[in-house]
Amino acid sequence: MNQPIGIIDSGVGGLTVVKEVLKQLPNESIIYVGDTARCPYGPRPVDEVKAYTWQMTRFLLKRNIKMLVIACNTATAVVLDEIRTELKIPVLGVIYPGARAALKSTKGFNIGVLGTIGTIKSGAYEKALKSINRKVNITSLACPKFVPLVESGEYKSAIAKKIVAESLAPIQKSGIDTLILGCTHYPLLEGLIKNVMGNNVKVISSGDETAREISTILYFRHIMSTDNACPKHQFFTTGSSSMFSQIATAWLEQEIVNTETIYLGDE
């Protein structure tokens, strides 16, 4: 089954999932769509997030994907169940994998969640965590300035260091021992986040656990790639292809030059 895996995100954040898929499933081809022109999704109304996510989904369905990964936490919270019901192929979000990873890590069951306004407002992580362990204590914090930092390529700058420190101040003394990066953009700020939170807080990204779950689904559905040739990856963005390629090349640690700018408004 040598069809590609489709991965969608509001921007470049889903590349954190792509990185883990490339590592864990090197024979699989990936088609990625990042809606950078309309990013961030976090502050947007639910109806807009649904519409935009469906546009990306339909774009990928036309390219004969065998599985869809919604790598945007906001979109996962809003429209995962709806898309999963409508599509015949497997559809995976990033919230439950992140929740499971956090519960494996925590010692005191005091877990923090960082996310966009939309993700935090939805309560999706609280629901996921409590559905697995009702005794867990959850401290949630919206960090609306993080996604623009990453999308602008400023995630390693002195400005980023200042913004991360200021944003995390409300949870520094909250007593959490595990912190979920509840937005796939946030792992690009992971080093700064760890510096602020200190060594006693385990920082969890959903990318690793999501890639494991993708592998499991492909295996049990008997749709893993059987092609020994080099996989073909395609990257699409609704914004600047040069900015996307620059961030993708740095994060994936391989040259990404074939990014194509697309328009999804009429899809």
Secondary structure, 3 states (H helix, E strand, C coil): CCCCEEEEECCCCCHHHHHHHHHHCCCCCEEEEECHHHCCCCCCCHHHHHHHHHHHHHHHHCCCCCEEEECCHHHHHHHHHHHHHHCCCCEECCHHHHHHHHHHHCCCCEEEEEECHHHHHHCHHHHHHHHHCCCCEEEEEECCCHHHHHHCCCCCCHHHHHHHHHHHHHHCCCCCCEEEECCCCHHHHHHHHHHHHCCCCEEEEHHHHHHHHHHHHHHHCCCCCCCCCCCCCEEEECCCHHHHHHHHHHHHCCCCCCEEECCCCCC
